């Protein structure tokens, strides 16, 4: 049964056969391992070399032959973690290919405080670990409450998501938690004239754009569209380049 589990998770079928044979007899010379694994000796040579490269078996020369010693099975967990990290490293590129041909533009609307909170749940699940935000901090807190906003920031940081924020350069909240650059909170900030800020928050992430209105209108939406999000991202990058690094002194 364990050979089947190994061949479906971390090893090939023949690698699992040879590895389990080594475990049963404690290793040995190639003929002994091949006999225990019930495979040809010529095949066993190649498989054992593969297991050595994977770090599951070690090899020591004795005379004209190599003697193979099996390592602790805990190495399998490390191998599995390594494979997982390798796959996770290419997920953004794979997702890009998937989105290009498989995702149709989608619009979702949300109303009321509870509905708006769903927008933030979606943002916190972003795969790119990056969100660009156009935010008026005071309007944002008035709409959803300061405690919710702080909780959102804490969750964003805990999930390793970096925020790039555009803030009004005057007339807003400016402290270490809101409205100012803070490396510990994974937030970088630029400041622009206050007259261009109307909504509480606009967020650009993955291939999505989310907007949360002010308390007066009390609604939000998420648009999932590669072209629309790319357009908004270009506008954001342009405005970021125009922004100042410090707010105006009042």
Backbone as JSON, one array per atom type, in Angstrom:
{
  "sequence": "XXXXXXXXXXXXXXXXXXXXXXXXXXXXXXXXXXXXXXXXXXXXXXXXXXXXXXXXXXXXXXXXXXXXXXXXXXXXXXXXXXXXXXXXXXXXXXXXXXXXXXXXXXXXXXXXXXXXXXXXXXXXXXXXXXXXXXXXXXXXXXXXXXXXXXXXXXXXXXXXXXXXXXXXXXXXXXXXXXXXXXXXXXXXXXXXXXXXXXXXXXXXXXXXXXXXXXXXXXXXXXXXXXXXXXXXXXXXXXXXXXXXXXXXXX",
  "N": [[0.82, -1.21, 0.0], [1.96, 1.25, 0.81], [3.81, 1.67, -1.21], [2.18, 2.31, -3.34], [1.06, 4.72, -2.45], [3.35, 6.35, -2.35], [4.08, 6.37, -5.06], [2.05, 7.82, -6.13], [2.35, 10.31, -5.13], [5.02, 11.44, -4.48], [7.11, 10.02, -5.73], [8.14, 8.16, -8.7], [6.62, 5.15, -10.07], [8.52, 3.02, -10.28], [10.64, 4.11, -8.84], [9.49, 4.15, -6.31], [9.2, 1.4, -5.87], [11.91, 0.53, -5.73], [12.91, 2.12, -3.67], [11.34, 1.31, -1.46], [12.14, -1.33, -1.36], [14.78, -1.01, -0.57], [14.31, 0.0, 1.99], [13.18, -2.25, 3.2], [15.25, -4.13, 3.26], [17.29, -2.73, 4.26], [19.09, -1.53, 2.54], [21.98, -2.12, 0.39], [23.88, -4.01, -2.06], [23.56, -3.55, -5.63], [22.51, -5.94, -7.02], [21.2, -7.28, -4.93], [19.25, -5.43, -4.1], [17.8, -5.11, -6.47], [16.75, -7.65, -6.79], [15.08, -7.8, -4.53], [13.3, -5.76, -5.13], [12.15, -6.77, -7.35], [12.85, -6.17, -10.01], [14.73, -5.62, -13.07], [18.31, -5.84, -12.94], [19.84, -4.02, -14.42], [18.02, -1.96, -14.72], [17.69, -1.19, -12.1], [20.09, 0.1, -11.45], [19.93, 2.65, -12.69], [17.62, 3.68, -11.41], [18.41, 3.75, -8.72], [20.44, 5.65, -8.86], [18.86, 7.88, -9.39], [17.42, 8.05, -6.99], [19.49, 8.64, -5.27], [20.16, 11.23, -6.12], [17.84, 12.49, -5.36], [18.17, 12.51, -2.69], [17.34, 10.46, -1.05], [18.62, 8.09, -0.8], [21.93, 6.96, -0.12], [25.24, 6.52, -1.48], [28.07, 4.37, -1.44], [31.32, 3.5, -2.38], [32.62, 0.26, -2.55], [35.18, -1.62, -3.14], [34.76, -2.92, -6.31], [32.13, -2.42, -6.51], [29.14, -0.54, -5.75], [27.69, 0.27, -2.63], [24.53, 0.74, -1.37], [22.8, 2.83, 0.87], [19.86, 3.35, 2.66], [18.1, 6.34, 3.49], [16.59, 8.21, 6.24], [13.04, 8.07, 6.21], [11.81, 10.53, 6.68], [12.91, 12.31, 4.97], [11.33, 12.27, 2.75], [9.22, 13.99, 3.24], [10.48, 16.48, 3.19], [11.23, 16.46, 0.53], [8.76, 16.49, -0.72], [7.81, 18.98, 0.13], [9.66, 20.6, -1.14], [9.02, 20.14, -3.81], [6.47, 21.21, -3.79], [7.0, 23.94, -3.3], [8.36, 24.53, -5.63], [6.36, 24.25, -7.57], [4.54, 26.18, -6.63], [6.0, 28.42, -7.19], [5.68, 28.85, -9.91], [3.01, 29.28, -10.23], [1.83, 31.94, -10.55], [2.51, 32.5, -13.28], [1.26, 30.35, -14.58], [-1.38, 30.87, -13.89], [-1.73, 33.22, -15.26], [-1.71, 32.3, -17.92], [-4.02, 30.74, -17.81], [-6.04, 32.63, -17.25], [-5.97, 34.16, -19.57], [-7.29, 32.69, -21.56], [-9.51, 31.49, -20.42], [-11.13, 32.91, -18.61], [-13.96, 34.88, -18.52], [-15.01, 38.3, -18.7], [-16.31, 39.62, -15.66], [-18.73, 40.98, -13.46], [-19.43, 41.91, -10.17], [-21.74, 43.01, -7.74], [-22.11, 44.72, -4.6], [-23.84, 45.5, -1.6], [-24.46, 47.53, 1.31], [-22.98, 47.28, 4.65], [-22.21, 44.63, 5.39], [-22.2, 43.36, 2.9], [-20.19, 44.81, 1.6], [-17.95, 44.0, 3.0], [-17.36, 41.58, 1.88], [-15.96, 42.21, -0.38], [-13.42, 42.79, 0.56], [-12.63, 40.33, 1.53], [-12.24, 38.98, -0.85], [-10.09, 40.42, -1.9], [-8.1, 39.78, -0.04], [-7.53, 37.24, -0.77], [-5.92, 37.37, -2.95], [-3.75, 36.26, -5.51], [-1.38, 37.3, -6.46], [-0.15, 38.59, -4.4], [0.01, 41.3, -4.15], [-1.41, 44.51, -3.96], [-2.81, 47.38, -5.35], [-3.85, 50.45, -4.14], [-6.21, 53.05, -4.09], [-6.98, 55.35, -1.89], [-8.98, 57.04, 0.49], [-8.49, 57.65, 3.63], [-10.02, 58.57, 5.88], [-12.69, 58.62, 4.91], [-12.92, 55.94, 4.35], [-12.76, 54.73, 6.92], [-15.02, 55.88, 8.09], [-17.02, 54.63, 6.66], [-16.78, 51.77, 7.05], [-15.89, 51.41, 9.62], [-13.37, 51.89, 12.05], [-12.23, 49.72, 13.41], [-12.71, 47.52, 11.75], [-11.23, 48.25, 9.48], [-8.6, 48.26, 10.52], [-8.39, 45.57, 11.14], [-8.51, 44.46, 8.59], [-6.1, 45.43, 7.52], [-4.25, 44.14, 9.2], [-4.75, 41.44, 8.53], [-4.06, 41.48, 5.85], [-1.3, 41.98, 5.98], [-0.51, 39.68, 7.39], [-0.97, 37.74, 5.49], [0.99, 38.2, 3.7], [0.7, 40.18, 1.75], [1.54, 42.93, -0.14], [0.9, 46.41, -0.07], [0.36, 49.16, -2.22], [-0.21, 52.4, -1.92], [-2.17, 55.19, -2.92], [-2.72, 58.31, -1.6], [-4.66, 61.17, -0.44], [-2.95, 64.31, -0.39], [-3.49, 66.11, 1.57], [-5.78, 66.91, 4.26], [-6.63, 64.43, 5.29], [-6.31, 61.31, 7.15], [-3.3, 60.78, 8.89], [-1.15, 58.72, 10.12], [0.91, 56.21, 11.74], [-0.49, 53.9, 11.25], [-2.45, 54.41, 9.36], [-2.48, 56.01, 6.22], [0.23, 56.69, 6.02], [3.52, 55.79, 4.91], [4.67, 52.54, 5.76], [6.86, 50.18, 6.49], [6.77, 47.87, 8.05], [4.1, 47.28, 8.0], [3.88, 46.55, 5.43], [3.41, 48.53, 3.46], [3.5, 51.0, 0.97], [3.58, 54.41, 0.01], [2.24, 57.12, -1.93], [1.44, 60.6, -2.52], [-1.28, 62.61, -3.62], [-3.17, 65.39, -5.13], [-6.06, 66.3, -3.19], [-8.57, 66.61, -4.45], [-9.01, 64.65, -6.35], [-9.86, 62.39, -5.14], [-12.59, 60.45, -4.33], [-14.2, 58.07, -3.91], [-14.2, 55.64, -1.2], [-12.33, 53.58, -1.4], [-10.34, 52.17, -3.94], [-9.24, 49.24, -5.42], [-6.7, 47.41, -7.0], [-5.87, 44.32, -8.2], [-4.5, 41.08, -8.96], [-6.31, 40.13, -11.76], [-8.28, 41.98, -11.37], [-10.49, 44.69, -10.45], [-11.56, 46.44, -7.72], [-14.06, 48.44, -6.16], [-15.0, 50.51, -3.46], [-17.53, 52.46, -2.27], [-18.31, 55.76, -0.88], [-19.81, 56.49, 2.38], [-22.21, 57.67, 1.76], [-23.23, 56.54, -0.61], [-22.81, 53.81, -0.26], [-22.09, 51.24, -1.47], [-20.46, 48.65, -3.44], [-18.22, 47.16, -5.87], [-16.82, 44.47, -7.83], [-14.83, 44.09, -10.58], [-13.87, 41.73, -12.83], [-11.57, 41.51, -15.14], [-9.19, 41.24, -17.6], [-8.33, 43.21, -19.45], [-9.55, 45.58, -18.49], [-8.5, 45.77, -15.87], [-5.79, 45.97, -16.46], [-5.76, 48.43, -17.76], [-6.56, 50.2, -15.67], [-4.44, 49.71, -13.96], [-2.33, 50.8, -15.39], [-3.05, 53.52, -15.32], [-2.84, 53.89, -12.57], [-0.08, 53.43, -12.14], [0.95, 55.59, -13.56], [-0.04, 57.79, -12.08], [1.2, 57.22, -9.66], [3.83, 57.79, -10.29], [3.65, 60.56, -10.44], [3.1, 61.32, -7.89], [3.87, 62.68, -4.59], [6.25, 62.01, -1.94], [5.7, 62.74, 0.62], [3.07, 63.96, 2.74], [1.25, 67.11, 2.66], [2.13, 69.65, 4.99], [-0.02, 70.7, 7.52]],
  "CA": [[0.0, 0.0, 0.0], [2.77, 2.46, 0.87], [4.41, 1.89, -2.52], [1.16, 2.98, -4.14], [0.95, 6.1, -1.96], [4.55, 7.06, -2.77], [4.09, 6.54, -6.51], [1.01, 8.78, -6.48], [2.59, 11.6, -4.49], [6.34, 12.05, -4.55], [8.04, 9.23, -6.54], [7.56, 7.38, -9.79], [6.29, 3.79, -9.63], [9.75, 2.22, -10.11], [11.39, 4.69, -7.72], [8.84, 3.69, -5.08], [9.55, -0.02, -5.71], [13.31, 0.38, -5.32], [13.07, 2.76, -2.36], [10.74, 0.44, -0.44], [13.01, -2.51, -1.27], [15.92, -0.59, 0.27], [13.83, 0.09, 3.37], [12.92, -3.59, 3.74], [16.49, -4.89, 3.52], [18.29, -1.82, 4.81], [20.06, -1.17, 1.51], [22.86, -3.21, -0.03], [24.41, -3.89, -3.42], [22.51, -3.47, -6.66], [21.81, -7.2, -7.28], [20.3, -7.59, -3.8], [18.12, -4.49, -4.14], [17.0, -5.42, -7.66], [16.02, -8.9, -6.5], [14.01, -7.49, -3.57], [12.32, -4.9, -5.8], [11.61, -7.55, -8.46], [13.09, -5.48, -11.27], [16.01, -5.99, -13.67], [19.46, -5.2, -12.31], [20.22, -2.85, -15.23], [17.05, -0.9, -14.41], [17.93, -0.76, -10.71], [21.21, 1.05, -11.42], [19.42, 3.99, -13.01], [16.67, 4.12, -10.39], [19.17, 4.08, -7.52], [21.09, 6.94, -9.11], [17.82, 8.9, -9.25], [17.13, 8.17, -5.56], [20.64, 9.33, -4.66], [20.01, 12.65, -6.46], [16.71, 13.0, -4.58], [18.56, 12.56, -1.29], [16.66, 9.4, -0.3], [19.56, 6.97, -0.7], [23.33, 7.36, -0.26], [26.05, 5.49, -2.16], [29.45, 4.26, -0.99], [32.05, 2.52, -3.18], [33.36, -0.79, -1.85], [35.77, -2.44, -4.2], [34.28, -2.62, -7.65], [30.68, -2.23, -6.46], [28.6, 0.46, -4.84], [26.74, -0.17, -1.62], [23.54, 1.8, -1.17], [22.19, 2.9, 2.2], [18.64, 4.15, 2.62], [18.04, 7.4, 4.49], [15.36, 8.33, 7.03], [11.87, 8.43, 5.38], [11.44, 11.93, 6.87], [13.39, 13.03, 3.8], [10.23, 12.34, 1.79], [8.44, 15.19, 3.54], [11.26, 17.6, 2.66], [11.17, 16.38, -0.93], [7.42, 16.91, -1.1], [7.76, 20.43, 0.35], [10.47, 21.22, -2.19], [8.23, 20.1, -5.04], [5.37, 22.15, -3.62], [7.52, 25.29, -3.48], [8.69, 24.69, -7.05], [5.1, 24.47, -8.29], [3.99, 27.46, -6.2], [6.78, 29.47, -7.84], [5.22, 29.11, -11.28], [1.56, 29.47, -10.23], [1.42, 33.19, -11.2], [2.6, 32.38, -14.74], [0.21, 29.42, -15.03], [-2.66, 31.58, -13.73], [-1.79, 34.18, -16.37], [-2.12, 31.54, -19.1], [-5.4, 30.31, -17.61], [-6.92, 33.79, -17.37], [-5.96, 34.64, -20.95], [-8.2, 31.95, -22.44], [-10.59, 30.79, -19.73], [-11.96, 33.74, -17.75], [-14.72, 35.92, -19.18], [-15.23, 39.45, -17.81], [-17.36, 39.37, -14.67], [-18.99, 42.09, -12.55], [-20.2, 41.57, -8.96], [-22.14, 44.19, -6.97], [-22.29, 44.48, -3.17], [-24.5, 46.62, -0.92], [-24.48, 47.47, 2.77], [-21.7, 47.02, 5.3], [-21.87, 43.2, 5.3], [-21.87, 43.07, 1.52], [-18.9, 45.41, 1.27], [-16.87, 43.23, 3.62], [-17.01, 40.48, 0.97], [-14.96, 42.72, -1.31], [-12.11, 42.67, 1.2], [-12.32, 38.9, 1.57], [-11.7, 38.63, -2.16], [-8.76, 41.04, -2.02], [-7.16, 39.05, 0.82], [-7.22, 35.96, -1.42], [-5.24, 37.63, -4.22], [-2.63, 35.34, -5.75], [-0.16, 38.04, -6.78], [0.39, 39.13, -3.14], [0.21, 42.74, -4.35], [-2.64, 45.25, -4.22], [-2.63, 48.82, -5.51], [-5.05, 51.01, -3.53], [-6.46, 54.49, -4.1], [-7.76, 55.32, -0.66], [-9.18, 58.19, 1.36], [-8.54, 56.91, 4.89], [-11.12, 58.99, 6.75], [-13.92, 58.13, 4.29], [-12.88, 54.49, 4.5], [-13.09, 54.4, 8.31], [-16.41, 56.27, 8.33], [-17.9, 53.67, 6.0], [-16.74, 50.4, 7.58], [-15.47, 51.39, 11.01], [-11.91, 51.83, 12.2], [-11.8, 48.38, 13.85], [-12.67, 46.63, 10.58], [-10.11, 48.66, 8.64], [-7.38, 47.77, 11.16], [-8.38, 44.11, 11.0], [-8.16, 44.2, 7.19], [-4.66, 45.68, 7.37], [-3.54, 43.05, 9.89], [-4.89, 40.22, 7.74], [-3.27, 41.67, 4.62], [0.11, 41.79, 6.33], [-0.33, 38.28, 7.77], [-0.99, 36.92, 4.27], [2.13, 38.56, 2.87], [0.27, 41.03, 0.64], [2.09, 44.28, -0.08], [-0.01, 47.44, -0.57], [0.9, 50.4, -2.76], [-1.36, 53.28, -1.69], [-2.25, 56.6, -3.27], [-3.51, 59.01, -0.59], [-4.71, 62.63, -0.58], [-1.79, 64.92, 0.26], [-3.94, 66.93, 2.69], [-7.17, 66.74, 4.69], [-6.97, 63.04, 5.58], [-5.68, 60.75, 8.34], [-1.88, 60.48, 8.65], [-0.44, 58.16, 11.27], [1.68, 55.03, 11.36], [-1.39, 52.82, 10.86], [-3.21, 54.81, 8.17], [-2.1, 57.2, 5.5], [1.67, 56.92, 5.92], [4.3, 54.61, 4.53], [5.06, 51.75, 6.92], [7.45, 48.95, 5.96], [6.3, 46.75, 8.87], [2.74, 46.97, 7.54], [3.99, 46.24, 4.01], [2.66, 49.58, 2.74], [4.25, 52.08, 0.35], [2.58, 55.47, -0.21], [2.47, 58.38, -2.64], [0.37, 61.55, -2.21], [-1.79, 63.37, -4.76], [-4.16, 66.4, -4.74], [-7.25, 65.67, -2.58], [-9.79, 66.71, -5.26], [-9.2, 63.49, -7.23], [-10.31, 61.26, -4.32], [-14.02, 60.5, -4.04], [-14.59, 56.81, -3.29], [-13.42, 55.27, -0.01], [-11.2, 52.72, -1.76], [-10.27, 51.44, -5.21], [-8.17, 48.27, -5.28], [-6.34, 46.7, -8.23], [-5.13, 43.11, -7.8], [-4.67, 40.01, -9.94], [-6.93, 40.73, -12.94], [-9.53, 42.53, -10.84], [-10.58, 46.03, -9.89], [-12.66, 46.55, -6.76], [-14.3, 49.78, -5.65], [-15.9, 50.66, -2.32], [-17.98, 53.86, -2.31], [-18.4, 56.46, 0.4], [-20.98, 56.13, 3.2], [-23.41, 58.23, 1.13], [-23.78, 55.61, -1.6], [-22.83, 52.53, 0.45], [-22.08, 50.07, -2.34], [-19.15, 48.32, -3.98], [-18.25, 46.19, -6.96], [-15.57, 43.86, -8.29], [-14.82, 43.79, -12.01], [-12.8, 40.81, -13.2], [-11.33, 41.69, -16.56], [-7.77, 41.47, -17.84], [-8.12, 44.48, -20.14], [-9.94, 46.69, -17.61], [-7.55, 45.88, -14.76], [-4.52, 46.45, -17.03], [-5.94, 49.86, -18.01], [-6.52, 50.9, -14.38], [-3.08, 49.58, -13.42], [-1.5, 51.79, -16.1], [-3.37, 54.82, -14.74], [-2.28, 53.92, -11.22], [1.37, 53.58, -12.25], [1.21, 56.96, -14.0], [-0.28, 58.68, -10.95], [2.25, 56.93, -8.68], [5.01, 58.53, -10.71], [3.44, 61.98, -10.2], [2.86, 61.56, -6.46], [4.96, 63.07, -3.69], [6.53, 61.01, -0.9], [5.28, 63.26, 1.92], [1.85, 64.78, 2.68], [1.46, 68.54, 2.96], [2.03, 70.03, 6.4], [-1.18, 71.57, 7.73]],
  "C": [[0.86, 1.26, 0.0], [3.5, 2.73, -0.43], [3.45, 2.66, -3.42], [1.04, 4.44, -3.75], [2.14, 6.92, -2.45], [4.54, 7.34, -4.27], [3.03, 7.53, -6.98], [1.3, 10.18, -5.95], [3.96, 12.18, -4.82], [7.34, 11.32, -5.45], [7.34, 8.62, -7.74], [7.31, 5.95, -9.27], [7.56, 2.98, -9.37], [10.62, 2.78, -8.99], [10.82, 4.21, -6.39], [9.18, 2.23, -4.81], [10.96, -0.19, -5.14], [13.52, 0.98, -3.93], [12.52, 1.88, -1.25], [11.55, -0.85, -0.27], [14.22, -2.2, -0.39], [15.51, -0.51, 1.73], [13.68, -1.3, 3.99], [14.2, -4.33, 4.09], [17.61, -4.01, 4.07], [19.33, -1.38, 3.83], [20.91, -2.37, 1.13], [23.41, -2.95, -1.4], [23.26, -3.98, -4.42], [21.8, -4.81, -6.89], [20.81, -7.54, -6.17], [19.05, -6.7, -3.84], [17.21, -4.79, -5.31], [16.15, -6.67, -7.44], [14.83, -8.62, -5.56], [12.91, -6.66, -4.21], [11.63, -5.59, -6.96], [11.68, -6.77, -9.77], [14.46, -5.91, -11.81], [17.16, -5.2, -13.03], [19.88, -3.95, -13.08], [19.29, -1.67, -14.96], [17.33, -0.33, -13.03], [19.05, 0.25, -10.61], [20.71, 2.49, -11.63], [18.5, 4.54, -11.94], [17.4, 4.52, -9.11], [19.92, 5.41, -7.67], [20.09, 8.09, -8.93], [17.5, 9.14, -7.77], [18.26, 8.86, -4.81], [20.51, 10.84, -4.91], [18.86, 13.29, -5.67], [17.03, 13.08, -3.08], [17.92, 11.49, -0.43], [17.57, 8.2, -0.04], [20.98, 7.53, -0.84], [24.12, 6.19, -0.85], [27.49, 5.55, -1.66], [30.15, 3.17, -1.79], [32.8, 1.55, -2.28], [33.9, -1.74, -2.9], [35.27, -1.99, -5.54], [32.78, -2.34, -7.66], [30.3, -1.11, -5.5], [27.64, -0.2, -3.86], [25.82, 1.0, -1.31], [22.91, 1.69, 0.22], [20.97, 3.82, 2.14], [18.65, 5.17, 3.76], [16.67, 7.42, 5.17], [14.19, 8.75, 6.12], [11.38, 9.86, 5.58], [11.89, 12.78, 5.69], [12.3, 13.18, 2.74], [9.41, 13.6, 1.98], [9.16, 16.42, 2.99], [11.2, 17.64, 1.15], [9.82, 16.88, -1.44], [7.26, 18.42, -0.96], [8.53, 21.17, -0.74], [9.71, 21.25, -3.51], [7.07, 21.09, -4.99], [5.83, 23.58, -3.86], [7.85, 25.56, -4.95], [7.44, 25.0, -7.86], [4.51, 25.82, -7.93], [4.7, 28.62, -6.89], [6.31, 29.81, -9.24], [3.71, 29.31, -11.37], [1.15, 30.8, -10.86], [1.45, 33.12, -12.72], [1.52, 31.45, -15.29], [-1.16, 30.09, -14.95], [-2.85, 32.58, -14.86], [-2.25, 33.49, -17.65], [-3.58, 31.13, -19.01], [-6.37, 31.47, -17.84], [-7.06, 34.23, -18.82], [-7.04, 33.97, -21.8], [-9.44, 31.4, -21.74], [-11.51, 31.66, -18.88], [-12.63, 34.84, -18.56], [-14.9, 37.08, -18.2], [-16.44, 39.22, -16.91], [-17.49, 40.59, -13.77], [-19.86, 41.6, -11.39], [-20.5, 42.87, -8.19], [-22.39, 43.8, -5.52], [-22.91, 45.72, -2.55], [-24.45, 46.43, 0.59], [-23.14, 47.06, 3.34], [-21.29, 45.56, 5.17], [-21.5, 42.8, 3.87], [-20.5, 43.59, 1.14], [-17.74, 44.63, 1.86], [-16.44, 42.05, 2.75], [-15.96, 40.91, -0.05], [-13.56, 42.51, -0.73], [-11.68, 41.21, 1.35], [-11.7, 38.47, 0.26], [-10.3, 39.19, -2.34], [-7.72, 40.24, -1.23], [-6.78, 37.69, 0.23], [-6.44, 36.16, -2.72], [-3.97, 36.78, -4.33], [-1.31, 36.08, -5.97], [0.55, 38.58, -5.54], [0.75, 40.61, -3.28], [-1.13, 43.38, -4.63], [-2.3, 46.73, -4.3], [-3.93, 49.5, -5.08], [-5.07, 52.53, -3.68], [-7.44, 54.73, -2.96], [-7.8, 56.68, 0.04], [-9.48, 57.63, 2.75], [-9.73, 57.28, 5.76], [-12.46, 58.49, 6.21], [-14.04, 56.62, 4.47], [-13.29, 54.08, 5.9], [-14.54, 54.75, 8.63], [-17.39, 55.25, 7.77], [-17.95, 52.33, 6.73], [-16.33, 50.31, 9.05], [-13.97, 51.18, 11.14], [-11.44, 50.44, 12.59], [-11.73, 47.42, 12.68], [-11.48, 46.96, 9.69], [-8.79, 48.15, 9.21], [-7.26, 46.25, 11.02], [-7.99, 43.72, 9.58], [-6.65, 44.36, 6.98], [-3.85, 44.56, 8.01], [-3.58, 41.76, 9.09], [-4.06, 40.31, 6.46], [-1.79, 41.41, 4.89], [0.39, 40.32, 6.65], [-0.28, 37.36, 6.55], [0.12, 37.3, 3.28], [1.79, 39.41, 1.67], [0.8, 42.45, 0.83], [1.12, 45.26, -0.73], [0.78, 48.64, -1.07], [-0.27, 51.38, -2.78], [-1.14, 54.67, -2.26], [-3.19, 57.26, -2.28], [-3.61, 60.49, -0.94], [-3.54, 63.26, 0.17], [-2.18, 65.85, 1.41], [-5.38, 66.57, 3.04], [-7.58, 65.32, 5.02], [-6.3, 62.6, 6.88], [-4.24, 60.39, 8.01], [-1.23, 60.02, 9.96], [0.28, 56.91, 10.82], [0.79, 53.9, 10.85], [-2.16, 53.14, 9.58], [-2.55, 56.01, 7.53], [-0.62, 57.5, 5.39], [2.38, 55.63, 5.56], [4.78, 53.88, 5.79], [5.55, 50.39, 6.42], [6.94, 47.73, 6.73], [4.89, 46.32, 8.44], [2.71, 46.72, 6.04], [3.19, 47.24, 3.17], [3.61, 50.67, 2.26], [3.25, 53.12, -0.14], [3.12, 56.59, -1.09], [1.23, 59.26, -2.44], [0.04, 62.41, -3.42], [-2.81, 64.41, -4.29], [-5.47, 65.78, -4.27], [-8.49, 65.69, -3.47], [-10.02, 65.52, -6.18], [-9.7, 62.27, -6.46], [-11.79, 61.43, -3.96], [-14.5, 59.23, -3.34], [-13.73, 56.55, -2.05], [-12.18, 54.49, -0.42], [-11.4, 52.16, -3.17], [-9.07, 50.52, -5.11], [-7.95, 47.51, -6.59], [-5.45, 45.53, -7.83], [-5.46, 41.99, -8.77], [-5.19, 40.61, -11.25], [-8.25, 41.38, -12.56], [-9.36, 43.98, -10.42], [-11.79, 46.06, -8.97], [-12.81, 48.0, -6.34], [-15.28, 49.73, -4.5], [-16.24, 52.14, -2.23], [-17.86, 54.53, -0.95], [-19.66, 56.0, 1.14], [-22.28, 56.61, 2.56], [-24.05, 57.25, 0.17], [-23.76, 54.17, -1.1], [-22.94, 51.3, -0.46], [-20.65, 49.81, -2.81], [-19.3, 47.36, -5.14], [-16.86, 45.63, -7.18], [-15.74, 43.57, -9.78], [-13.61, 42.9, -12.29], [-12.64, 40.86, -14.71], [-9.85, 42.0, -16.76], [-7.53, 42.83, -18.46], [-8.44, 45.66, -19.22], [-8.93, 46.88, -16.49], [-6.19, 46.39, -15.26], [-4.59, 47.95, -17.3], [-5.84, 50.67, -16.71], [-5.12, 50.84, -13.76], [-2.15, 50.59, -14.09], [-1.76, 53.19, -15.57], [-2.74, 54.96, -13.35], [-0.77, 54.17, -11.28], [1.75, 55.0, -12.66], [1.04, 57.94, -12.84], [0.76, 58.48, -9.85], [3.51, 57.72, -9.01], [4.89, 60.03, -10.46], [3.35, 62.32, -8.71], [4.11, 61.98, -5.7], [5.1, 62.03, -2.59], [6.08, 61.46, 0.49], [3.97, 64.04, 1.76], [2.19, 66.23, 2.98], [1.32, 68.78, 4.46], [0.86, 71.0, 6.57], [-0.96, 72.46, 8.94]]
}
